[in-house]
């Protein structure tokens, strides 16, 4: 959508200019600007050592308070913005929508599984020392586990209905996302959905 634009630099400060008109679209006041063509309306930017997100009119979408921001594009849903602060060695992560509205805060960690369609409609986040699967639309927590789910494709079925979480004893069970319940107990050392079992 924003073709014909280029990052321009004055000294050590960056901005964006329209290469057809030569006019500044975004003034050269930022320490760093990151354009990502998967997110045509948003820009990750850094000023005074902190990251935030702006749009192409210069409006602040996420304030410049964070050590890191990550835009996550979802095929069927609006994108999310994950913004990370650090308090000592601990992370404090907030999820924003693309309009800058806070969705979830107080997150210690998160996982984005780029190829796992089972979790496309869910956040995988860590709060209070536990991993949660949270419905993106309702923000309801549907599953809490002590240990992070495996990111191997062997751990997700081809119909994208089931997960195989661990408990603290390293035993696994099968959880049905559609029914929101376990269909086995934590009795198994491994569960492999792959066809050949390798």
N, C-alpha and C positions, 0 to 999 in steps of 0.2 A: 504493500500500500504506500509506503514511504520511499519509493525509488527516486533517484535523482537527488539524493542527499548524501553528504559526505561528512566524516568527522574532520574538524579543523582544529589546529593547535596554535595557540599563541603562547610562546615561552613553554611553560609546563602545564598550561591549562587547556582543556579540551571543550569543544562545543560542536554544533552541527550547522552546516550551511547548505542552502539550496544551490546546487551546482548550475542551475539554469538561470537563476536571478542574481546569484552571488550574495543573497541576504542571509543573515544569521537566523536560523530557526531556533537554535538553543545557544545562548551566549557562551563564550569560552571562559567559564568560571569553574569547571569541574576538574578534579584531579584525574579522573578516569571516566570514560563513557563506554558502555558495552551495548552494542546493538545486536539483537538476535532476530533474524527474519522469521522465526516461528512465532514471534510475539510482536507483530508489526506496529502496535500502538503504544508499546512501553519501552523504556530505556532504563537499564541498570546504570547507576552513576555513583561516583564517589566524590565527596567534598569534605575537607578538613579531617581526612582519615576515616570517615564513616560512609557506609553504603546506604543507598535508598533507591527508590524507583520514581521516575517522572514520566509524563507523557510528552508528546511532541509539541505541546503548547507551553511546556515548562512547568505545568502543574505538578505539585508533589503528590504522588500516590502513596508511597511509603516513606515516612520521614527518615532523614539521614541520621540514624541512631544505631546502625547495625554494623557488625564486623563482616557480615556476608549476607547477600540476598540471592535466592535462586528462583527463577521462574520455571514452573512446571506446566507444560502443555498437555492437556487431555483431549483426546479426539472427540468425545461426545459431550464434554462438559466444559464450562469455562475454566480457564487456567487459574493456577494458584501461585501465590508468592510466599516463599518460605524465607523469613528474615531471622537471622541469628545474632543474639548478643552473647557475650561471655562475661560471666561473673566469677572471677578467679579462673579455675579450670573447668567450671561448669557452663554448659550451654543453656540459654533461655531462648527458645524459638517460638515465634508467632507466625501463624498462617493468616495471610490476607487474601481477600479476593482481588480481582483485577481492578476494582474500583477503590481499593484502599480500606475496605471494611475488614476489621478483625474477625476471624472465624474461630480460631482456637489459639490460646496462649498458654504459657507455662509448660512448654514441651521441652523435654531433655534431649531428645534425639528423634530422628525420623528416617524412614526408608522409602526410597522411590524405586519400584521395580519396573523398569522400562519395558520389559517384555512379558510381564505376568498379567494376563487379561483377567485372571480371577480377582485381582485386587484393583482393577481400573476404577471402580466406583467407591473406593475406600481410601482413607488415610491410614498409614501404618506409623504410629507414633509411640513414643515412650514418655510416660508421665508417672511420677511417684515410684520410679524403679520398675514399673511394669510396662510391657508392650501392649498396645491396644489396636484393634481394628475398628475404625470409626466410619460410619456411613457419611459420605460427603454431603449428601443432600439434607439429611435430618440432623447430622452431628451426633447421632446415637452411637454409643459404644456397643458393638455386638460381640466382642471377644476380648478377654484380657488374659495374657499369658506371661509367664516369668521369663521365658527365653524367646529371642527373636526367631521368627519362622525362617526356615532354610530358603535361600533364593534360587535353589536349583530347580530346573523345570521338572525334575522327577517328583518334586513335592506338590505339584499342582495337577489336578486332573484335566483331561482335554475338554470336558464340558464346563470347566470353570465354576464349579459349584463347591468344591471341597478344599480344605486346608488340612495340613497335618502338623499341628503345633507340638512342641515339647513341653514337658513339665520339668520341675527341678531335679527329678531323678533320671533325666535324659530318656524318658519314655514318651512315645508318641501316640496320638489319637487322631481320629478323623472328625473334622468339624464341618457341618453343612451350612454354608453361608446363607442359602435360600431359606432354610428352615430355622436358622439361628440356634442350632443346638448340636451337641456332640452325638455322633451315631456309634461311636465306640468309646470304651474307657481308655485311659493311658496304660496300655498293656504291651506296646510294641517297641522294639529297639529301632525299627525302621519301617517305613511305608513308602513304597515306590510305585508311582503311577505310570512310569514309562513302560512302553510296550514290551521292550526286550529285557527290562529289568537291569540294565547296565548303567 
